[in-house]
């Protein structure tokens, strides 16, 4: 059975606080562990009122400390915002505290706007240095060599699986060349998914970290007792995307009964294209949708995300999705 994992942004809903978002995050992680999800990843974003996962490594430590077996990691750390040494120290610390449970996914985008990227003390064009930064970061996880001037403490000789994340062909090529596992952001940018997978698998070069290509795909999944209920829950995600494209990002909105009254036709077309990798419906429909997605793209793992306003409904969605997936195997 292809493993399923969870991608979380610690969403802050309208009327809620980041503290409540963090409580919900840990609650979901504990349930996901019990239901059989393999990984629980958090993504770095900045200056987003509806996303509370800016201090990603801090939250990873909180989730890892509140769970027992599930792997916890970053999906991802936006490397242009950080020095490779700092990231190596942070994840070397996490992996020393929670051996065998920490993942590090690296992204090339800043995860924010230009003004915020400048406020993060690094220039936006540092993304051009991404391959060199990844190489430097990987070096800090290797055993210290005689005469090595700078070392990560902790970090050196600590096992931290490193993934490259991408929504285009760039990271597919780089992860293939470096022999690293690859995760594609098909949950919001599916256009290049098939080509990126093909390039990664075709050009993969074995490394000390990975002998065979290993690809994970992300998709939106909303499951509930009925298709109508799932479609209504999904309007939260649809509204969030429209608000972002209108330049008015805010906290996560409640679902609406009529999404057609909310968006313009061109907005609908853009959102439906961005969210094309979505499975929703009752348990049977979700099981069929997951199976069809897996059969078509043949990922080694799948990572599910669900931007659902009500926490209980969000828990139920992840529970039903796993039950539907397990029932097919």
C-alpha positions as CSV (number, residue, x, y, z in Angstrom):
1,X,0.0,0.0,0.0
2,X,1.4,3.4,-0.9
3,X,1.9,5.3,2.3
4,X,-0.2,8.4,3.1
5,X,1.0,11.4,4.9
6,X,-0.3,14.8,6.1
7,X,0.7,18.3,5.1
8,X,-0.4,21.0,7.5
9,X,-0.1,24.8,7.4
10,X,-1.4,25.3,11.0
11,X,-4.4,27.2,9.5
12,X,-5.8,30.1,11.6
13,X,-9.5,30.3,11.0
14,X,-11.7,33.4,11.2
15,X,-12.6,34.0,14.9
16,X,-9.6,31.8,16.1
17,X,-6.1,32.5,17.3
18,X,-2.7,31.0,16.4
19,X,-2.7,29.4,19.8
20,X,-5.9,27.5,18.9
21,X,-4.3,26.7,15.5
22,X,-1.4,25.1,17.3
23,X,-3.7,23.1,19.6
24,X,-5.6,21.8,16.5
25,X,-2.3,21.0,14.8
26,X,-1.1,18.8,17.6
27,X,-4.5,17.1,18.0
28,X,-4.5,16.3,14.2
29,X,-1.0,14.9,14.4
30,X,-1.8,12.6,17.3
31,X,-4.9,11.3,15.4
32,X,-2.9,10.9,12.2
33,X,-0.3,8.8,14.1
34,X,-3.1,6.6,15.4
35,X,-4.8,6.3,12.0
36,X,-1.5,5.1,10.3
37,X,-0.3,8.2,8.4
38,X,3.5,8.0,7.9
39,X,4.6,11.6,8.0
40,X,3.3,14.9,9.4
41,X,4.9,17.8,7.6
42,X,4.5,21.6,8.2
43,X,5.2,24.3,5.6
44,X,7.0,27.6,6.1
45,X,5.0,30.7,5.1
46,X,5.4,34.3,6.2
47,X,3.1,37.3,6.4
48,X,0.0,35.1,5.8
49,X,-2.7,35.8,8.4
50,X,-4.3,32.4,7.9
51,X,-1.1,30.4,8.2
52,X,0.7,30.0,11.5
53,X,3.6,27.7,10.5
54,X,6.2,30.5,10.0
55,X,8.5,29.2,12.8
56,X,8.5,25.7,11.2
57,X,11.3,24.0,13.1
58,X,9.8,25.1,16.4
59,X,6.4,23.6,15.5
60,X,8.1,20.4,14.3
61,X,9.7,20.0,17.7
62,X,6.3,20.6,19.4
63,X,4.6,18.0,17.3
64,X,7.4,15.5,17.6
65,X,7.4,15.9,21.4
66,X,3.6,15.4,21.5
67,X,3.6,12.2,19.4
68,X,5.5,8.9,19.5
69,X,6.1,7.2,16.2
70,X,5.0,9.4,13.3
71,X,7.7,11.1,11.3
72,X,7.6,14.9,11.6
73,X,9.2,17.3,9.2
74,X,9.2,20.3,7.0
75,X,7.3,20.5,3.7
76,X,9.2,22.6,3.6
77,X,11.9,24.9,4.9
78,X,12.3,27.7,2.3
79,X,16.1,27.7,2.1
80,X,16.5,31.2,0.6
81,X,15.3,32.6,3.9
82,X,18.0,30.9,5.9
83,X,21.7,30.1,6.1
84,X,22.4,26.4,5.5
85,X,24.3,26.3,8.7
86,X,21.3,27.5,10.7
87,X,19.0,24.9,9.1
88,X,21.6,22.1,9.8
89,X,21.8,23.1,13.4
90,X,18.0,23.3,13.8
91,X,17.4,19.9,12.2
92,X,20.4,18.3,13.8
93,X,19.0,19.4,17.1
94,X,15.5,18.0,16.2
95,X,17.0,14.7,15.0
96,X,19.1,14.4,18.1
97,X,16.0,14.9,20.3
98,X,13.8,12.6,18.2
99,X,16.1,10.1,16.4
100,X,14.7,8.4,13.3
101,X,11.6,10.7,13.1
102,X,12.7,14.0,11.5
103,X,12.4,14.9,7.8
104,X,13.8,18.0,6.1
105,X,12.1,19.1,2.9
106,X,13.7,22.1,1.2
107,X,12.0,24.6,-1.1
108,X,13.5,27.2,-3.4
109,X,10.8,29.9,-3.1
110,X,10.8,32.4,-0.2
111,X,7.2,31.4,0.8
112,X,6.1,35.0,0.9
113,X,6.2,38.4,-1.0
114,X,9.1,40.5,-1.9
115,X,8.8,43.0,1.0
116,X,8.7,40.1,3.5
117,X,11.6,38.4,1.8
118,X,13.6,41.5,2.4
119,X,12.4,41.7,6.0
120,X,13.7,38.1,6.5
121,X,17.3,39.6,6.0
122,X,18.1,37.7,2.8
123,X,17.6,38.9,-0.8
124,X,14.9,37.2,-2.9
125,X,17.5,36.5,-5.6
126,X,19.3,34.2,-3.1
127,X,17.0,31.5,-4.7
128,X,19.6,31.5,-7.5
129,X,22.0,30.0,-5.0
130,X,19.7,27.1,-4.1
131,X,21.8,24.3,-5.5
132,X,24.9,25.5,-3.7
133,X,23.0,26.1,-0.5
134,X,21.6,22.5,-0.7
135,X,25.1,21.1,-1.2
136,X,26.4,23.2,1.7
137,X,23.6,22.0,3.9
138,X,24.1,18.3,3.1
139,X,27.8,18.8,3.9
140,X,27.0,19.9,7.4
141,X,25.2,16.6,8.1
142,X,28.3,14.5,7.1
143,X,31.0,13.5,9.6
144,X,33.4,16.3,10.5
145,X,36.7,16.1,8.5
146,X,40.1,17.0,9.9
147,X,40.7,20.8,9.6
148,X,37.0,21.5,8.9
149,X,36.6,25.2,9.9
150,X,32.8,25.2,10.3
151,X,30.6,22.4,11.6
152,X,27.0,22.1,12.7
153,X,26.7,21.3,16.4
154,X,24.5,19.3,16.5
155,X,24.1,18.2,13.0
156,X,27.4,16.7,11.9
157,X,27.0,12.9,11.4
158,X,23.3,13.1,12.4
159,X,20.8,11.2,10.2
160,X,18.4,13.7,8.7
161,X,16.6,12.6,5.4
162,X,16.6,15.6,3.0
163,X,13.9,16.0,0.4
164,X,13.7,18.6,-2.4
165,X,10.3,20.1,-3.0
166,X,9.1,21.7,-6.2
167,X,6.2,22.9,-8.3
168,X,8.3,23.1,-11.5
169,X,11.0,21.2,-13.4
170,X,13.9,22.9,-11.6
171,X,13.8,20.8,-8.4
172,X,12.9,17.7,-10.3
173,X,16.2,18.0,-12.2
174,X,18.2,19.0,-9.1
175,X,16.9,16.2,-6.9
176,X,17.6,13.7,-9.7
177,X,21.1,15.0,-10.1
178,X,21.8,15.0,-6.3
179,X,20.1,11.6,-5.7
180,X,17.5,12.9,-3.3
181,X,13.9,12.1,-2.7
182,X,11.5,14.5,-4.5
183,X,8.1,15.9,-3.4
184,X,5.9,17.7,-5.9
185,X,3.4,20.4,-4.9
186,X,0.6,19.0,-7.1
187,X,-1.9,20.2,-4.5
188,X,-1.7,23.8,-5.8
189,X,0.5,23.7,-8.9
190,X,-0.2,20.6,-10.9
191,X,0.6,21.8,-14.4
192,X,4.1,20.4,-14.5
193,X,3.5,17.3,-12.4
194,X,3.7,14.7,-15.1
195,X,6.8,16.2,-16.8
196,X,8.6,16.7,-13.5
197,X,8.0,13.1,-12.4
198,X,9.2,11.8,-15.8
199,X,12.4,13.9,-15.6
200,X,13.1,13.0,-12.1
201,X,12.7,9.2,-12.7
202,X,14.6,9.3,-16.0
203,X,17.6,11.4,-14.8
204,X,18.0,10.1,-11.3
205,X,21.5,9.3,-10.2
206,X,22.0,7.1,-7.1
207,X,23.7,8.7,-4.1
208,X,24.8,7.7,-0.7
209,X,21.5,9.0,0.6
210,X,19.2,7.2,-1.9
211,X,19.7,4.3,-4.3
212,X,16.5,4.5,-6.3
213,X,14.2,7.5,-7.2
214,X,11.5,8.1,-4.6
215,X,8.7,10.6,-5.4
216,X,5.9,11.9,-3.3
217,X,2.8,13.7,-4.7
218,X,0.5,16.0,-2.8
219,X,-3.2,16.4,-3.3
220,X,-6.2,18.0,-1.6
221,X,-8.6,15.5,-0.1
222,X,-11.9,16.3,1.5
223,X,-13.9,13.4,2.8
224,X,-17.2,13.3,4.7
225,X,-20.4,11.2,4.8
226,X,-21.8,12.7,1.6
227,X,-20.5,14.3,-1.5
228,X,-22.6,17.4,-1.0
229,X,-21.1,17.9,2.5
230,X,-17.6,17.5,1.1
231,X,-18.2,20.0,-1.7
232,X,-19.4,22.5,0.8
233,X,-16.4,22.0,3.1
234,X,-14.1,22.5,0.1
235,X,-15.5,26.0,-0.5
236,X,-13.2,27.1,2.3
237,X,-10.1,26.2,0.2
238,X,-11.7,27.7,-2.9
239,X,-12.4,31.0,-1.1
240,X,-8.9,31.2,0.3
241,X,-7.3,30.8,-3.1
242,X,-9.6,33.5,-4.6
243,X,-8.8,35.9,-1.7
244,X,-5.1,35.3,-2.2
245,X,-5.3,36.1,-5.9
246,X,-7.3,39.2,-5.1
247,X,-4.4,40.4,-3.0
248,X,-6.5,40.0,0.2
249,X,-5.1,37.0,2.1
250,X,-6.8,36.6,5.4
251,X,-7.7,34.0,8.0
252,X,-9.4,30.8,6.8
253,X,-13.1,31.5,6.0
254,X,-16.0,29.3,6.9
255,X,-17.6,27.3,4.0
256,X,-20.4,28.8,2.0
257,X,-23.5,27.3,0.5
258,X,-23.1,28.9,-3.0
259,X,-19.5,29.3,-4.2
260,X,-20.7,30.4,-7.6
261,X,-22.0,33.7,-5.9
262,X,-18.5,34.3,-4.5
263,X,-16.2,34.2,-7.5
264,X,-16.0,35.5,-11.0
265,X,-15.8,33.1,-14.0
266,X,-12.1,33.8,-14.6
267,X,-11.4,33.3,-10.8
268,X,-13.2,30.0,-10.9
269,X,-11.2,28.8,-13.9
270,X,-7.9,29.7,-12.3
271,X,-8.7,28.1,-8.9
272,X,-10.1,24.9,-10.5
273,X,-6.8,24.6,-12.5
274,X,-4.7,25.2,-9.5
275,X,-6.7,22.7,-7.4
276,X,-7.1,20.1,-10.1
277,X,-5.4,17.4,-7.9
278,X,-8.3,17.2,-5.5
279,X,-10.3,14.2,-4.4
280,X,-13.6,14.8,-2.5
281,X,-16.8,13.0,-1.7
282,X,-18.1,10.2,0.5
283,X,-15.7,7.4,1.6
284,X,-16.3,5.3,-1.6
285,X,-15.7,8.3,-3.9
286,X,-12.5,9.3,-2.0
287,X,-11.2,5.7,-2.1
288,X,-11.8,5.5,-5.8
289,X,-10.3,8.9,-6.4
290,X,-7.1,8.1,-4.4
291,X,-6.8,4.8,-6.2
292,X,-7.2,6.5,-9.6
293,X,-4.6,9.1,-8.8
294,X,-2.1,6.5,-7.6
295,X,-2.7,4.3,-10.6
296,X,-2.2,7.1,-13.1
297,X,0.9,8.7,-11.5
298,X,2.4,5.8,-9.6
299,X,3.9,7.9,-6.7
300,X,5.9,6.2,-4.0
301,X,4.0,8.2,-1.4
302,X,1.1,10.5,-1.3
303,X,0.7,13.5,1.0
304,X,-2.8,14.7,1.8
305,X,-3.8,18.2,2.8
306,X,-7.2,19.6,3.7
307,X,-8.0,23.2,4.4
308,X,-11.2,22.7,6.3
309,X,-12.7,25.4,8.6
310,X,-14.2,23.2,11.3
311,X,-11.6,21.2,13.2
312,X,-13.8,18.2,13.9
313,X,-14.7,18.0,10.2
314,X,-11.0,18.2,9.3
315,X,-10.2,15.3,11.7
316,X,-13.1,13.3,10.2
317,X,-11.9,13.9,6.7
318,X,-8.4,12.6,7.4
319,X,-9.9,9.6,9.2
320,X,-12.3,8.7,6.4
321,X,-9.6,9.1,3.8
322,X,-7.3,6.7,5.5
323,X,-10.1,4.2,6.1
324,X,-11.1,4.4,2.4
325,X,-7.5,3.9,1.4
326,X,-7.0,1.0,3.7
327,X,-10.2,-0.6,2.6
328,X,-8.9,-0.8,-1.0
329,X,-5.8,-2.7,0.2
